[in-house]
Amino acid sequence: MPLHAMEHDPEYINLQSEMIKLQKWITTNRKRVLVIFEGRDAAGKGGAIMRFIRFINPRHYRIVALGKPTEVEEGQWYFQRYIEKLPNPGEIVFFDRSWYNRAVVEPVMGFCSQAQYHTFIEQVVMLEKMLVEDGITIIKYWFSIDEQEQKRRLEERKVNPLIQWKLSTVDMQAQLKWHDYTHYKTKMFEKTSSNFAPWVIIKGNKKKLARKEAMRYLLNLLPYDEKGLTRENLIPDQDIIKVYE
């Protein structure tokens, strides 16, 4: 659903009104919130972020979408360039892909060695535990789509001039390597979901529902002031969204 259409959707407007109150609570109380968006290529991560931020104050949020590491960054500790982008007090940061590139995309595409992959798996939970203990709230979303829906969306990218920029070399391999992605995704859930930073899996075939439920989960999770005054339901639909156990 286009943004202008969603702006005429009362449910979406209510959720956005709640997002504004959430952001005010974050800034007033100097909270630090990190929201990670992961999923297969064309799963709807970027579009979901755009729904989250539509009406909130741009002075108090950032979107981080890091590209290929530079030569210098390749020689650094893997997490270093992400650490620099973590939320400051009073800020919410949205990672459009994150350090979890090394859990799925990089091993599937051969962009890292198996030794680098295993080091990441050993370190990431410890890192997230330290961040949470230091006061950062981490929400990790995985947008899940089926093989045919991904194929449809990738084909659309080829012909739609407005979204052709999204098509990458990695995207072109997504269908060919579907089962490899599944293998590493499953291992990622098993090894890196924790009680302090669990994976939140969202059925993403229906974009409109997926995006609303992702917003609902975040709003339901955090204890911001004047919560629920819109009388909008803030309990996520368990048929769309589930926390990995």
Secondary structure, DSSP 8 states (H G I E B T S, - for coil): --HHHHTT-HHHHHHHHHHHHHHHHHHHTT-EEEEEEEESTTSSHHHHHHHHHSSS-GGGEEEE---S--HHHHTS-TTHHHHTTS--TTEEEEEES-GGGGTTHHHHHTSS-HHHHHHHHHHHHHHHHHHHHTTEEEEEEEEE--HHHHHHHHHHHHH-TTTGGG--HHHHHHTTTHHHHHHHHHHHHHHH--SSS-EEEEE-SSHHHHHHHHHHHHHHHS--TTTTTT----S--TTTEEE--
